Amino acid sequence: MEILKIYRKKSFQVITLVMVALAVGVSAGIYFGGNSLLSTFSSDEGQNLLVQKIPEGIAMLGLGLGNFYLWVVPVVAGVFLVFGWVLWLVLGFSMSAVFKLADEQPRKGGESKSKKKDFLDQKIEQERKRRLFLHSLSVLQRDGRLLDFFDEDLSLYEDEQIGAAVRSIQEDCQKAIKKYIDPKPVIEAEEGESVTIEPGFDIDAITLVGNVAGEPPFTGILKHRGWKAGKKDVPKLSDIQNSGIMTPAEIEIS
């Protein structure tokens, strides 16, 4: 709509200016031509000349009417065509800025939509990762009451009571992790043993610490075996709308 308004305004201004210029030119021609004829035919000599020219004028008029479709129509059509082409050129140059704006706006709109889509995709991906993380905790809470244990004030219990509770929670959480992830050691060796890292090792799976210099192979002491997923059986996400709810409250109605 904005481009249409600009086009209407510009075209109105251009056509108005061209028409005013044409009207001024025709008016000036009529005025000066009329004065010239008037001054010429006002004298006796001019009147005699007019009497002599009348037959010639009548002859020319007859010749024109006799060849109306052959001469007059093509000349008039040519004049209007030339005038139209000139007006088209004037409009083309004057409206080039408007057409350029019309060409740029869809591209800008496309870029804006693309940026908006990318932003929404990033937000959706961030929300998905957040939901998966909270869902993992909810599974450990559901199967092993892990969050309940973390929330408990252990200072109120004796060591024996804490040990018994921890054993039960550890067993239940171990079953859940085994069921869905089945973690395996990255390196099949005991911690404290000497291991050799060959060239081409996976830098995501093995982290080198200490005095690391030169090129592999490297030999060092295994500080931690690392963990990798034996399987990726992620439990189905819950259908609740609020992804921040890890475990709903339970109320028994009597």
C-alpha positions in Angstrom: 0.0 0.0 0.0 2.9 2.4 0.8 4.5 1.9 -2.6 1.1 2.4 -4.3 0.6 5.7 -2.6 4.1 6.8 -3.6 3.5 5.8 -7.2 0.2 7.6 -7.4 1.7 10.8 -5.9 4.7 10.7 -8.3 2.8 9.9 -11.4 0.2 12.6 -10.6 3.1 15.2 -10.2 4.8 14.1 -13.4 1.7 14.0 -15.6 0.5 17.4 -14.2 3.9 19.0 -15.0 4.0 17.6 -18.5 0.4 18.7 -19.2 1.1 22.2 -17.8 4.2 22.5 -20.0 2.2 21.3 -23.0 -0.6 23.8 -22.3 1.9 26.6 -21.9 3.6 25.7 -25.2 0.3 25.5 -27.2 -1.0 28.7 -25.6 2.3 30.5 -26.4 2.2 29.2 -30.0 -1.4 30.4 -30.4 -0.7 33.8 -28.9 2.4 34.6 -30.9 1.1 33.0 -34.0 -2.2 35.0 -33.7 -0.3 38.3 -33.1 1.9 37.6 -36.1 -1.0 36.9 -38.4 -2.9 39.9 -37.1 0.0 42.3 -37.7 0.6 40.7 -41.1 -3.0 41.0 -42.4 -3.9 44.3 -40.8 -2.2 46.4 -43.5 -3.4 47.0 -47.0 -0.6 44.9 -48.4 -1.4 42.1 -46.0 -5.1 42.1 -46.9 -4.2 41.9 -50.6 -1.9 39.0 -49.7 -4.7 37.4 -47.8 -7.0 37.6 -50.8 -4.3 36.0 -52.9 -3.6 33.3 -50.3 -7.3 32.3 -49.8 -7.5 30.2 -53.0 -4.2 28.5 -52.1 -5.5 27.8 -48.6 -8.7 26.4 -50.0 -6.7 24.2 -52.3 -4.5 23.0 -49.5 -7.5 22.3 -47.4 -9.1 20.3 -50.2 -5.8 18.4 -50.7 -5.7 17.6 -47.0 -9.3 16.4 -46.9 -8.8 14.4 -50.0 -5.8 12.6 -48.4 -7.2 12.6 -44.9 -6.5 8.9 -44.2 -3.2 9.0 -46.0 -1.6 12.1 -44.5 -3.6 13.5 -41.6 -4.3 10.4 -39.6 -0.7 9.1 -39.7 0.6 12.5 -38.7 -1.8 12.9 -35.8 -1.1 9.3 -34.7 2.6 9.9 -34.9 2.5 13.1 -32.8 0.5 11.4 -30.1 2.8 8.3 -30.2 5.9 10.5 -29.8 4.2 12.4 -27.0 3.3 9.1 -25.3 6.8 7.7 -25.6 8.3 10.9 -24.2 5.8 10.7 -21.3 6.7 7.1 -20.8 10.4 7.9 -20.6 9.8 10.8 -18.2 7.6 8.5 -15.9 10.3 5.7 -16.2 13.1 8.0 -14.9 11.0 9.6 -12.3 9.5 6.4 -10.9 12.8 4.4 -10.9 13.2 5.1 -7.2 9.8 3.8 -6.5 10.3 0.6 -8.5 13.7 0.1 -6.7 12.0 0.4 -3.4 9.3 -2.1 -4.5 12.0 -4.5 -5.5 14.0 -4.2 -2.2 11.0 -4.5 0.1 10.2 -8.2 -0.7 13.9 -9.1 -0.2 14.0 -7.2 3.1 10.7 -8.9 4.1 12.2 -12.3 3.1 15.4 -11.6 5.2 13.2 -10.5 8.1 11.1 -13.7 7.9 14.3 -15.8 7.6 15.8 -14.2 10.7 12.6 -14.5 12.6 12.4 -18.2 11.6 16.0 -18.8 12.7 15.3 -17.1 16.0 12.2 -19.2 16.6 14.1 -22.4 15.6 16.8 -21.5 18.2 14.2 -20.9 20.9 12.5 -24.2 20.1 15.8 -26.1 20.2 16.8 -24.4 23.5 13.4 -25.3 25.0 13.8 -28.9 23.8 17.2 -29.3 25.4 15.9 -27.8 28.6 12.9 -30.1 28.6 15.1 -33.2 28.0 17.4 -32.3 30.9 14.5 -31.8 33.3 12.9 -34.9 32.0 16.0 -36.9 32.8 15.8 -35.7 36.4 12.1 -36.5 36.5 12.8 -40.1 35.4 15.4 -40.5 38.3 12.8 -39.0 40.7 10.1 -41.3 39.4 12.2 -44.5 39.7 14.6 -43.6 42.5 13.2 -40.7 44.4 16.5 -38.8 43.7 15.1 -35.3 44.1 13.4 -36.3 47.4 16.7 -37.5 48.7 18.5 -34.3 47.7 15.8 -32.2 49.3 16.0 -34.1 52.6 17.7 -32.6 55.7 20.2 -35.5 56.5 21.2 -33.9 59.8 18.1 -35.2 61.3 19.1 -38.9 60.8 21.7 -41.2 62.1 24.4 -42.5 59.7 22.9 -46.0 59.7 19.5 -44.6 58.6 21.2 -42.5 55.9 23.2 -45.5 54.7 20.1 -47.6 54.3 18.3 -44.9 52.4 21.2 -44.2 50.1 21.5 -47.9 49.3 17.9 -48.1 48.2 18.0 -44.8 46.2 21.3 -45.9 44.5 19.9 -49.2 43.5 16.7 -47.7 42.0 18.5 -44.9 40.2 21.1 -47.5 38.9 18.3 -49.6 37.4 16.8 -46.5 35.7 20.1 -45.4 34.2 20.9 -49.0 33.2 17.5 -49.3 31.5 17.7 -46.1 29.4 21.4 -45.3 29.0 23.4 -48.4 30.0 26.6 -46.5 30.5 29.9 -48.1 29.4 33.5 -47.0 30.2 35.2 -45.1 27.5 38.5 -46.9 28.3 38.3 -50.5 29.4 41.1 -50.3 32.1 41.3 -49.8 35.8 41.8 -46.3 37.2 45.5 -45.9 38.2 46.8 -48.1 35.4 49.2 -46.9 32.7 47.5 -46.5 29.3 48.8 -45.5 25.8 46.9 -43.1 23.6 47.5 -43.7 19.9 47.4 -41.1 17.1 43.9 -40.3 15.8 42.2 -40.6 19.1 38.8 -39.0 19.7 39.3 -35.7 21.4 35.7 -35.7 22.5 36.1 -39.0 24.3 39.6 -38.5 25.8 40.9 -35.4 27.6 44.6 -35.1 28.1 45.8 -33.3 31.2 49.2 -32.6 32.7 52.4 -32.1 30.7 51.0 -32.6 27.2 53.6 -31.8 24.4 54.5 -33.1 21.0 52.5 -35.6 19.0 50.9 -38.9 20.0 51.3 -41.7 21.0 51.0 -40.5 24.7 51.5 -42.6 27.8 49.9 -41.6 31.1 48.0 -42.7 34.1 44.2 -43.3 33.8 42.5 -40.9 36.3 38.9 -41.6 35.2 37.6 -44.2 32.7 34.9 -41.8 31.3 31.4 -42.8 30.4 29.6 -43.3 27.1 26.0 -44.3 26.4 25.6 -48.0 25.7 22.2 -47.2 24.3 20.0 -44.2 23.7 16.6 -45.4 24.8 15.3 -42.0 25.9 12.0 -42.3 27.7 9.0 -40.7 26.1 8.5 -37.1 27.2 5.4 -36.4 29.2 2.5 -34.6 27.5 2.2 -31.8 30.1 2.2 -28.3 28.7 4.4 -26.9 31.5 7.8 -28.4 30.8 9.1 -27.1 34.1 7.1 -29.6 36.0 9.4 -32.6 36.6 7.1 -34.5 38.9 3.5 -33.6 39.6 2.2 -33.4 43.2 0.1 -36.4 44.3 -3.0 -35.8 46.4 -5.0 -38.7 47.8 -8.7 -37.9 48.1 -10.5 -39.6 50.9 
